[in-house]
Amino acid sequence: MGVASNLRAAFPDLNVAIDPALTVAEGNTVGVHAVVSGTHTGADLFDVPASGKRVTWTHSEIDRVVGGKVVERWICSDTLTLAQQAGVIPSPGGSAPAEDEHQASPASTNGHGPAPDAAAALESNKAKVALLHDALNRKDFTALGDILADNFVNHSGAKDVQTGADAFASSFMPLIHAMPDFHINNVSVTAQHDRVSVRVGYSGVHQRNYMGIAPATGRTINWTGIVIYRLDENGKIAERWEDSDNVGLMTQLGVIPVPAAT
C-alpha cells in the first residue's frame, strides 16, 4: 500500500486544500502548496491505533507536466508534525494550527495576464531569492535587511511562524551550530507573477550537538525541501512557505530510529 493509500485508510475524512495563491507555474513546471487535514479514526498509522485526533500538516510539491499529464513529481510534506500530532513520536507541545492559518494573500495577477516586462520581473524575483540563499550560505545575516521586507513572515511547516529578519535568521541557528558548513543548493526554480517556488537540497557535516538531542556524528547530512516565496511591490521578499524532509533529517541525525526493512 502506498503513502497516499495509507493516509486515506488512517484518515477517512482526509482533505487536501490546495492554496491557489501559492500555485506557481512556468513552462511545464508547477509548484503547489496545500494544507492537509484529517481525523485519525481509521486504520493504524505507523502502528499507532486510531486516536480520534484531528491532525493538520502542510504539503508542497513540484510537478512536471507534459501533454496535460504529470510525468514527474517531487514532494515534501511536514510529516514530522503529522507524526507528532498523531502520537507516533513525542511532540514538543502546542496545539494543531487552524486550517486557514496558512493561506496566502491573493497573487498579483489583476486578471489581465502578464505585463510586457513580465519576463524581466520574473528573472528579478528569481535573482532576489538566489541572493537570500547566497546570504544564508555565507551566514551573512546583515544582508537580510536588503532582501526581506520589513513585515516579512516565514511559515515553516504547519506550526512554526517567524516574523521579521531577526526571527528568520534565528530559526537557522540550531542547524548552523550543528553543521557550520550548512548549505542550500537550488535544484530548480519556477516563477509566476509575484511568486517563486524553489526545489532545494540542504546539506552539512554534523559536527556539533543539534538542539541538545543529537550529538555530533561526523556524518554528511542531506535532505530536501520545497520553498515558495512572495515578493512585494518593492521587489523584496515578503513571505515564505517551506516544507522540508524533517523526518529524513532527524533520522540521519539519529533522533528518529531508521525504519526496519520490510
C-alpha positions, -999 to 999 in steps of 0.1 A, spaced: 0 0 0 14 34 -10 17 65 13 -15 81 -1 -35 49 4 -21 46 40 -32 81 48 -67 76 33 -71 44 54 -60 62 86 -79 94 79 -112 86 62 -121 123 61 -87 133 46 -89 167 30 -62 184 8 -68 221 5 -46 235 -23 -39 272 -20 -45 288 -55 -24 318 -45 6 296 -38 4 277 -71 34 287 -93 35 277 -129 62 284 -155 67 264 -187 59 228 -179 66 231 -142 41 237 -115 47 243 -78 18 237 -53 13 243 -16 -15 227 4 -29 222 39 -38 186 47 -61 176 75 -80 146 88 -93 128 118 -75 96 128 -105 73 130 -95 46 105 -65 22 102 -34 23 123 -9 50 114 27 38 118 15 11 141 -4 36 163 -41 27 166 -68 53 158 -69 80 183 -97 103 171 -72 132 170 -77 159 144 -43 163 126 -32 192 103 0 194 83 13 211 52 24 196 19 43 211 -11 51 196 -44 66 205 -78 52 187 -108 65 185 -144 35 183 -168 37 171 -204 6 168 -226 -17 177 -197 -3 148 -176 21 148 -146 52 129 -157 75 137 -128 68 148 -92 88 159 -63 71 162 -29 78 174 6 53 170 34 56 182 70 55 145 82 73 153 114 43 174 126 19 148 113 38 121 133 39 143 164 2 152 163 -8 116 157 13 104 187 38 84 167 68 103 181 70 127 210 58 163 204 74 194 218 39 206 227 15 231 212 -18 227 195 -25 220 159 -29 251 138 -62 262 124 -66 250 88 -69 286 74 -38 299 91 -16 291 61 -35 307 33 -16 333 13 -26 367 2 -40 368 -34 -15 367 -61 -9 399 -81 -25 388 -113 -51 415 -118 -69 392 -142 -51 408 -173 -23 384 -179 14 392 -178 27 427 -182 50 434 -212 81 433 -190 68 402 -171 98 381 -181 123 406 -167 102 409 -135 103 371 -130 140 369 -135 144 397 -110 123 378 -85 144 347 -90 176 367 -85 163 380 -52 156 345 -39 191 335 -51 205 364 -31 187 352 0 201 317 -3 236 330 -10 234 352 21 223 322 42 251 301 27 276 328 36 260 332 71 257 369 62 226 378 82 233 415 79 224 412 42 188 401 50 177 437 56 182 445 19 164 413 8 135 408 32 106 432 36 101 449 70 69 429 75 84 396 63 67 364 76 81 329 73 59 298 75 79 266 82 57 235 81 24 235 99 34 252 132 64 274 130 60 311 121 87 337 123 81 374 117 109 397 107 145 392 95 160 386 130 135 358 139 140 342 105 178 343 109 175 328 144 155 299 131 186 287 112 210 290 142 204 254 155 213 240 121 243 262 116 256 254 151 253 217 144 265 220 108 288 250 104 290 243 67 252 242 63 245 249 26 214 254 4 215 242 -32 189 255 -57 178 224 -77 150 240 -97 134 275 -97 100 284 -111 84 319 -111 49 333 -118 36 368 -110 50 377 -76 57 341 -65 88 320 -68 90 282 -60 123 265 -54 132 229 -50 162 229 -27 188 205 -13 201 211 22 234 197 33 260 199 61 285 179 82 271 171 116 300 185 137 282 196 169 251 187 190 218 196 174 194 213 199 207 191 227 191 160 212 216 148 185 253 146 195 278 151 166 281 121 143 306 135 118 282 124 90 273 145 60 236 151 62 215 156 31 178 164 30 153 182 6 128 209 7 103 229 -13 100 267 -7 76 292 -21 83 329 -19 61 360 -24 77 393 -33 62 427 -26 59 457 -49 94 469 -39 110 437 -50 117 424 -15 107 390 -2 75 395 19 65 359 27 80 324 26 64 289 29 86 259 34 81 221 36 112 200 42 121 164 49 124 169 86 119 132 93 148 124 69 169 150 87 160 136 122 166 101 111 201 109 97 209 128 129 200 97 149 170 113 167 144 90 150 153 53 145 158 41 110 127 22 99 131 -16 99 133 -32 65 101 -50 54 
